[in-house]
């Protein structure tokens, strides 16, 4: 570098062409050396990471110029006309807000009276059987690596590291819980981390609670889920076939494929289809425990297992943890535990009968994302049928203590040709629903003609942006890390629910194909543009 600087001074002094050529040659040599040194530096660091995805992405983000700024993650809240900055006060206010927002929903419904239909007479009753040391070891091994701490300062990594010492006492405690149908209170305390979503950072409504449950409770839940899933697969009634969420051999892709194929099939028979995409307000947090336990009896659950579920749901608490400070504990009187293995399955059983509410209307669900749709010869008839169906749906949901969010529940009409949308209004509880020109459902943008042009355009924009970044950092990556970026940032976006939109017009798909080819060239370090000699002169 000193030689380069000296040659620059010489050229500026003399102005000779020879001195300029010497400086340019040395400058280019220094630039190449710096680039190679930078590349070697990052390659060595990434190789030392030994497959640790978190460390690899930390260095990839540095290469991309995405430097984290912890000071930006500081939370400030606007509470009672003043800004709150003290961690304990922020944690307490957020915890109160998270709990009260759910209570507002549950308190808007009348008190619930459920009959006790438990019957331990019959075959194929579900019971929670004892677990062996071997099974406990398998369940611990199957837990994902995580440094997230529960309220007791324990994480899954600790459990895995000391598994040999902990398996036998863990087995004993679990079997005592199953035998006596009691879930220890210490297993029912959640540590909540507030995560900012979007909007104004000082508004508590813009934070999402992420719960970390006690680690040992997850082992109990995984065992119960395994037993209950096997029971539901081998007996009737079972989970509804139109529920695609949180089930083996089901997926978002399968849910979207069924919806798209059904819509296309109906469009071959009728000129118009109407669909309503339902939005349930805090559905998982609003589950009424009495109703849930009553509905579990429909699935041949024994009294022993039902008592364990009742103990599992009752007397749950949570605190918000912020900067190492814990808020006071508050009771969680409704809902299935967030961040649990068992919660999603219990929710699916709770809402299992939803598709049967309107037998003349098509319906399907992915967890709490539900859509209903029907076809007719006129828009007016479709609107009338869907309004009637929504009245029945609304009534069933109210009986279940679940609330439809009318501002986010939207409708859309599908047709091969432009429709006259006069008198096409669909109503929910007297409120006219928003008619969406297009909408995102389960991560895929749907449009009235099912052309998927908007979705493909959106995916193309993301891929182009990621390709520009790939081009910027490719020389600093070895092939293994380059493949990590390629599959994470290119293929993952292309593959997401691909089967549901891959039959779009070939011309529309050509954009994705061209971007993919460019990505492959970047991966192999090949030129992404033709040489100038191949460009025709005009």
Secondary structure, 3 states (H helix, E strand, C coil): CHHHHHHHHHHHHHCCHHHHHHHHHHHHHHHHHHHHHHHHHHHHHHHHCCCCHHHHHHHHHHHCCCCCCHHHHCCCEEECCEEECCHHHHHHHHHHHHHHHHHHHHCCCCCCCCCCCCCCCCCCCECCCCCCHHHHHHHHHHCCCCCCCCCCCCCHHHHHHCHHHHHHHHHHHHHHHHHHCCCCHHHHEEEEEEEECCCCCCCHHHEEEEEECCHHHHHHHHHHHHHHHHHHHHCCCCCCCCECCCCCCCCHHHHHHHHHHHHHHHHCCCCEEEEEEECECCCHHHCCHHHHHHHHHHHCECHHHHHHHHHHHCCEEEEEEECCEECCCEEECCCCCCCCCHHHHHHHHHCCCHHHCCCCCEEEEECCEEEEEEEECCHHHHHHHHHHHHHHHHHHHHHCCCCECCCCCEEEEECCCCCCCCCCCCEECCEECEECCEEEECCEEEECCCCCHHHHHHHHHHHHHHHHHHHHHHHHCCHHHHHHHHHHHHHHHHHCCHHHHCCCCHHHHHHHHHHHHHHHHHHCCCCCCCCHHHCCCC
